[in-house]
Every structure is written in structure tokens, then in C-alpha cells.
Amino acid sequence: MKRTIAAALGAVFVTAAPAAAQNVTVALNADIRSTNPGVNRDDNTDAVVLHMVEGLVGYRENGIVAPLLAESVQLSPDGKTYTFRLRKGVKFHNGAELTADDVMWSWNRYMDPKTDWRCRPDFDGRAGLKVEKVEAPDASTFTMTLDRPSALFLDSLARTDCGMTAILHKSSVKEDGNWDKPIGTGPFKFGEWRRGEYVTLTRFDGYQSPPGDKPDGLVGAKRAVLPEVKFLVVPDASTIKAALVSGAIDMAQVLDSDVPELAKAKNVEVSLHPAATKHTFLFQTRDPLLSNVKLRQAIAASIDVPQLVAAVSNGNGKPNNSAIAVTSAYYNDAQRKGYSYDPAKAQKLLKEAGYKGEPIKIIANKRTHVPSFNAAVIAQAMMQAVGIHAEIEVLEWATQLDRYNKGNYQMMSFSYSARLDPALSYEQFAGPKDKQPRKVWDEAEAQALIEKASAISNEAERQKIFDELHKRQLETTPLIIFANGQEAWAHTKRVQGAAPWEGKPRVWGARIVTN
């Protein structure tokens, strides 16, 4: 593998042809899993595929869903039927014009069990919501009727792990129905995938951008300027750092610890980008010790959250005890309230809880781009300072994830992936443990509030619910959310306009600047 990476980097570095000088190379820390939207995917897969495909709707940077391939979205008075009016002039990569028939074909394919679309349970009734009927009354109109009102329906369509429920041309599959390659409407077309090495995309000259004067999450202006983009697999962080400095790669997510050195490089710019991921300490509230809310509150009072966040983010992160990301339109003064560092209060609560020095084990992992282990080490020291016998157990990520899914832990340093709608964010950790052992906050009142927020669309009413949930979460302390993600990215100075979003590179809008 090292020789393969070196050869690939070398090929990029020595290529000096004028055409190649207009292309950009983006590093991925692992290969993609497929090119099939929402099927056999991970974050790297989504990052590449979403340059080629688009859905009816997509996320803005503030977490609100907006039209994408749809020109408008109308909701019926009963809150159950969505009418999507398609944008005119949108074409697929093969030149065919987008129509409602393509939306119908794509939807039917997703709902076919043979497709193995990861998000089918969210729409077929197994997860509660069911799409009862879809219709294409004319070439530019598509309607979807639900069995009940849902504030999360459009969010579910827009989710990146669902591939944005991308609208595809039927030539994306072979005659036998098996997947071939994405024939989408995105700003770039599929070029070549050399497994384990790289993926290339080429500019789609027939691309029709959504309205807007700048990118806005996954909507807004998308200008395909670069002739070609190469996503190069480079697993080693030190190799990425060296390749950025040499100019062998143009853009990559980098380690926080590499930021100071890269910032000194003459040809590299470094930037920090907030994300909606949640870094947390989970409590098993059915544990004989941690079932005591006063003990959980004592741990919260023992942790100096601002100091911890500064330490694990090289001073770049911002504390946040809320399930709502600081970038969200729903993040307000009520959400800014959090735990206070108070060692004396912690010791008082320990005494009230009847704590007698029993060990509390924190499970952590050493993955590169999450603060799991470093946060655990700092929390351990702070807990020990008030008299809590805190221990750390380091596990491989796959083992830790299995323990998490089974609820088999006392305390765990754990990071949740981004969920932009607050109801979905709360749903990640709230729910009945008997049915889903991975759930952390098992409280009927909280679940009822989340269900209500998932059903209503009125933003003011939803805000009231989220503010109440945050208050209850701080009072019961089933977990401690201490920060959202803060991702460091670097790019060579010859590349401008390629700001990432939610951990994913966005190469549309990127341009080459020559001195």
C-alpha cells in the first residue's frame, strides 16, 4: 500500500502539463465503498458521490432543508402531502432532461428491497413514518403522501447518509438491474475508480446550478470550474502533511496537532470549520452506581468543560452542552446554558450520593479525528481531583461500538455523527433501552417531547420543545455533551473557493489561482 500511495503521489507531483495544472487533488483517509448513493457507504463515499448526484432537497449550512432539484416544495393543509415542482432545464450527465418520471423511477428503486438502500426503513413504516403514495401528475410535478404529518420528512430525504435520496437516470443501472455508475445531475461526472488508489471526477459542462450567489451547505450556487478532480487515498496523516507542503495534494482534512506546522508553510492555508458532530461522555443510567443522578451530576460538576475543550482542540473548539449544534438556527440563549465547573459542589453531591470510592471505568478509543481518548484522560484527572476513582479502558473502535450498541459500559467517551435537525439529534441518544440498548436517555417525558417535535413544523413551537428538552437533559444528566466537532482542513494556496462543510470537501466553486 505504501508503494501504491507513493507512486500515486509521485504521479501527481511530476505531472506538469497545463491541463493538469487546472486540476485538483483531494486526499481521502480511506477508499470509498461504492458509487451507489445511500448504499454500502461511509462518510468518504458520501463526500465523493454528492459531487455527482443531487436530491429534491438538501441542507443549508444552518441545518434547514431547502429545495435543490425542486424549485419549490408545498405542503398540504393536513400536513401529509408534499408537492415538489421541479426546476426547469436540469439535465443528467448523459444529456437527458430531468422529469418527474425520473423521480418516480428513482423512488421505486430505493424502495425495492433488492437495492438495499440504508434509509428504506425511514419511509416504509418500519421506523414509524410511511410514504403511502407517490404520483407524477405531469413532467414537472411529483407528489409524496405520508400516513401522518412529520416535521422530519424533508430532513430524512436530505440526509447525506441517504445519498440525499438522489434522483438518478435509469441508465445508472445495467440491463440486469445491477448498479453501474451514477448518472446524476451534479456538477461533476464519474470518471474512473481505481480501487484502493483514487477516484476521478470530470466537470459536467451541462450543469444547471441552483439559485444563489454562493454555496450554502449542499444547496446554493454550485459552479463547476475545474476540469477534473482526483480523490486520492492517503491513509497516513504524516504523508498527507508532507504532500500538502510539496504540492502533491491540494486539499485534505488534517490533524489538529499538524495545524501549527502547516500554518507556517508558505504554500498552504489552514482553516477550521465547525461541524454538528457531538463529542460526549455517556452514562449507563442502569449501572448500580450511575443510576444515581447525584453521582452523574457530581461528575458533571467535576469537569471544567472549557478547559477540557481547549485541551482536546488545541484551543480552537467551543464548549457546548446542548444537543443542538452551535451552527443551528435553533441554537439560542436557552441552549447556551450548561454545566458549571464546581469542585466543592461535586464533592457535596458525592457525599449525598453515598459514593464510597468505587471505580468508574471510562471506555475510550484512539481514533485520529475524534477526541475520545484525550478527553477521557483529562476527565479522569478532573474526576480524581474531587475523589472519584476514575479508570480508563481503551478499546479498538469496532469493539467500543459493539459495547455501545449493547449498552455494556459504565461511562464512555463517544462521538456522535452529525444530525442537523434537533429532533434527530436528540433521537440519537434518547429512547427506550429495553428496545434499543444503545439509547442513553430513557425517560418517557423526553421521548414524548421528541415525538411532538418530530410531528409539528411550526418553528416557534419546536423551539419551545427543544429548550425544554435541554433543560431536562441538564437536570437528569444522562450524558455530558461537551462540544461539537471542529475540523481542521488545509489547502494549497493555488486552490481557492473549496471550503468543506460538515466534514466533507466541496469542490464545486473551487478555482485555480495563478501568481
Secondary structure, 3 states (H helix, E strand, C coil): CHHHHHHHHHHHHHCCCHHHHCCEEEEECCCCCCCCCCCCCCHHHHHHHCCCCCCCEEECCCCCEEECCEEEEEECCCCCEEEEEECCCCECCCCCECCHHHHHHHHHHHHCHHHCCCCHHHCECCCCCEEEEEEEEECCEEEEEECCCCCCHHHHHHCHHHHHHCCCCHHHECCCCCECCCCCCCCEEEEEEECCCEEEEEECCCCCCCCCCCEECCEECCCCCCCEEEEEECCCHHHHHHHHHHCCCCEEEECHHHHHHHHCCCCEEEEEEEEEEEEEEEECCCCCCCCCHHHHHHHHHHCCHHHHHHHHCCCCCCECCCCCCCCCCCCCHHHHCCCCCCHHHHHHHHHHHCCCCCEEEEEECCCCCCCHHHHHHHHHHHHHHCCCEEEEEECCHHHHHHHHHHCCCCEEEEEECCCCCHHHHHHHHECCCCCCCCCCECCHHHHHHHHHHHHCCCHHHHHHHHHHHHHHHHHHCCEEEEEEEEEEEEEECCEECCCCECCECCCCCCEECCC
